[in-house]
Amino acid sequence: MSEEFTWGLPVIGYLFLAGVGAGALTVSASMFLRGGEGGRGMHVDTARYGALLAPFPIIIGSGLLVLELGSFQAGNWFRFLNLYKVLNLSPMSIGTWLITFTIGVSLVYAYTYVRNAPGLTIEQRYKLRNVVSWLAVPLGIATAVYTGILLGAMPSRPFWNSPILALLFLISALSTGVAAILLLRALFHRAAKEPESERHIVHTGYLLTASDAMLIGFELMAVFLFAMYAQLTIGNVREAVSVLFTGGSLASLFWIVFIVLGLIVPALIEIYYVVPKLLYHREFVIPKGVEIGVAVLVLVGGFTLRYVVVVAGQITGPIGI
């Protein structure tokens, strides 16, 4: 196995941050559209956290990727602009335009949540938010999927060359997006003055927590499919994926940090608080410290997944095409 690393923490950071931003954008816009009432629905207060967060991880992650590609080296400050000169079906060309449109839409969407936003009346802000939300959902999903396709498009790296990887990254992006929204809400939310508004916020928290538990279940299923696909494939793919099951530092990170701490523990805690509301219609109450802890674990798990995938794809080395 080769120990030469071409892609390091900047690429890992891009995959993680772009996934968090895309997930937060998708979840926030979906919550807004589901809330109804002309943009003043029950979920709008919580959707604001995702809207104001979403652009920044994508922008920072994209900057890390451009940095890794060497565009910021002396004399090459604007070399990344060459990506816009080419229009074809290559992953880099599609990804460049996709990320650009997603950043633009996410910034406009975030602006509609800025109170007293200059240049927009309240009604104009609601109308613009409604239009942009319909663009934000598919763009967020496409960006989350692209982070997996970017790696999967390299057939010479057998670990990455799996159709399940894009699905796994999509589900992880949505889960970490939910976690980021819950974390911001737990840190900055203040109780609403109106009891009805506070009930809406609590109900939204229940829906997000239940959704995250469900997403974690899907993510575990995607991990199983990823491993199963490798086992049913002859030769290099099976050998490459075996680095996660045969011991070593990557196997420990994968099983202990990602699977146990990043998926199973948060899911069990969320289910513990969701089940009384789901089955017995009791009030949903989750301590702020628990909500913060669960969100942090999910985010750590999401970063660990990208780290393991990027490193494993490189230490297993290239093969001839």
N, C-alpha and C positions, 0 to 999 in steps of 0.2 A: 504493500500500500504506500502511496505517496504522501509525504507530510508537507508538501509545498502548498501554501495557501495563497491563492490569487485574490480571493475575496475574503475580506475580514469584517471587522465590526461595523464599518460604514455601510456595507451592503446588508448585513444583518439588521442594523438599525433602520435602514430604509424599508426592508420587508416588514418589520414590526410596526414602525410608525405609520407607514402608508396603510397597513391593515387596520390599525386602531382608528386612524382618521376616516378611512372609507367605511368602516363599521359604524362609527359614531354618526357619520353623515346619513347612512342608510337607515339606521334605527331612528334617528331624530326626525327625518323627513317622513318616515312611515308612521311614527307616532302622531305627527302633526296632521297627516292626511286622515288617519283613523279617528282623530279627535273630533273632526267635524265642526259644526257651528261657526262656519266662516272664518276659521283660524283662531277662534277663541275657545276651543274645546278644552276638555278636562286634562289633556296631556301636554298642553302648550308650555306650561311652566317648566316641566322636566325636559321637554324637547329642546328648550333654549340652551341647556347645558351642552347637549350634543352638537347643536348648531354652532355655538361660539367656540367649541373645541375643535371641530373637524378640520378646518383648513390648516391649522398650525402643525399637527403631526405630519400631514402630507407634504407641506412645504419644507419642513425641516428634513424629513426623510428623503425627499427629492434632492435637496442640497447635499446630503451625505452621499447619495448615489453619484451625483455630478462630480463631487470631490474625489470619490474613489476612481472614477473614470479618467482622472488626471486633468480635468478642464481648468482647475485652478492653479496649475503649475505655471511658473513664470513664462510669459509669452503665449500662453494658451488660455487666457482668461475667458474668452468667448467661444471656445471651440465647441462647447455643447450646443451652440446655435446651429451647427451643421446638421443636427438631427432634424431640424425643421425644414431643411432643404430637400429632403428625400421623402417621397410618398410611395410606400409600397406595403406589402403584407408582412414584412419582417416584424418580429416581436418588439424590437427597439423603436421602429417607426410608429407602429400602432400605439405602443405604450407612451411614447413622448406626447402624442396628441391627446391620448386618453387622459393622462395625468394633468396636462395643461387645461383641458376642458373641465376636469373634475375640480381642480383648484379654483378656477374662475367661478364655477357654479357654487362651490362651497363658500367662497367669499361673499357672493351676492346673498346666498341663503343666510349666512351669519349676520350680514348687515341688516336684514329684515327683522332681526331680533334685538338690534340695538335700540334702546329706548330713546325716543326723541331724535331718531336718525335724521340728520340734515337732508333736505331735498325730498322727503317723503312724508305725506300725511299718514295718519293711522290707517285709513282705509286703503291707501296705495300700498302701504307696507304689507297688509294682509293679502291683498290681491297678488302682489309680486311674490310673496312667500308661497302662495298656493301654486303659482305657475312653476317656480323654481323647484318646488318639492317633487313635482312629477319628473323633472330632469335629474334631481339628486339621487333618487332611489336607484335607477338603472346604472347611473355613472358610478355610484358607490359600490354596487355589486360588481360591476365590470372591473373597477380598480382592485378590489379585493381578489377577484379571480386572477387578474393579470399578475399579481405578485407570485402566484404559483406557476403560471404559464411561463413567466420569465425564466424560471429554472427548468421547467419541464421541457422547454424547447431545445435543450442541449442533449441530443441522443448519445453523445460521447461520454456523458456522465450518467452511468446506469442508475445511481441512487435517485437522481432527480427525474429520470425518464419514466414517470408513472402518470397516467391520466387521473389518478386519485389525488395527486398533490394539490392541484388547483381547487378541488372540492374541499380538501382539508384546510387550506389557507382561507377559503371563503368562510367556512363555518367558524374558524378561529378568529377571523377579523370581526365577524358579527358579535361573537361572544366577548372579545376584548373591547369592542365598541360599547356594548351594554355595560361592561364593568367600568369603563372610563366614565360613562354618564352617571352611574350609581355612585362612583367615588366622588365626582365633583358635587353631586347633589348632597351626599352625606357631609362633605366638608363645608359647603357654602349655603345650604338651604336654611332658611329661617321660617319658623311656623307662620302660616298665613293668618291674617286677622279674621277672615271669614271662615267659619267652620266648614262650609260647603267646599270652599277651595282647598282646605287642608285635607278633607276626605278624598277629593279628587287626586291630590298629590300622593296620599297613602295608597290609593288604589293603583295609581300608575307605578309606584314602587313595587307593589305586588306583581303586576303584570311583567315588569322588567325582570324581577327576580325569578319568576316562574319561567319566563322565556329563556333566561340564561341557563337555568338548570336543564331545560329541554335542548338548548344548543350544545351544552356540554355532552349530553347523551348522544347527539348526532356526531359530535366531534370524536367521541370514543368509537363510534361505529365507523367513521371515516378512517381512523387509525387502524382498526381491524381490517378494513378493506385494503388499505395501503399495504399492510403486512401480508394479507392473503394474496393480493395481486403479485407481490414479489415471490411468494412461495410457489405460485402456480406458473411462474415464468422461468424458463430454462436459462441457466448460465449466469451472466454478469449481474443482472438485477437482483436475483436471489442472494448472490454472494455479497453484493454491496449492502443490502438492507440487513444482512446478518450482523453488521457491526452494532446494531441496537440490541441484539439479543445474546451476544456471546461474551458479555462482560466488558470491563474497561470504563474509562471516564465518561464516554458518550452514553453508554448503556445506563450508567448511574443517573446522569442528567435526564435521560429520556424517561426512565421508569419512576425515579423518586421525585424529581423536581416537576417534570411536565405531567406525567400520568397521575401520580398520587397527589402531590401538593397543588398542581395547577388545574386538575380536572376533578378527581374523585372527591377530595376533601371539600372544595367549594360546592360541588353538586350536593353532597350529603347535607351540608349546612343549609343550603338554600331549600332543599326538600323539607328539612325539619321545620322551617318557618312557613313554607308555602302550604303544606298538607293540611294544617288546621283550617286555613281559609278555604282551601279547595274542597275538602270533604265535609267539614262541619260548619262552614260559613262563619267562622269566628273572625274577630278583627285581626288584620295582618299587622303584627308588631315585630320589628327586628331592631335590636340595639344598634346605635350608630357605630360603635366600635366593631361589631361583628360585620356590619355592611362594608366598612372600610377594609377590614381584614380580608374578607372574601374577594372584594374587587382587586386588591393588591395581589392576592394569590393567582387570580385569573390572568392578570396582566403579566406577572412573572412567568406563568406557564406559557403564555403566548410568545414572550420573548425567547424562552428556552426552546420552544418548538422551532423557531426560525434558526436559532443558533445551532441546534443539533442537525437540522436539515442541511444548512449551508456547509458546516464543517464535515459532516459525513459524506456529502457529495464530492468533497475534495480529497479527503484522505483515502477514499476508495479508488481514486485515480481514474484517468480517462481510458477509453478503449478505442480501438480502431473502428471506423464506420464502414 
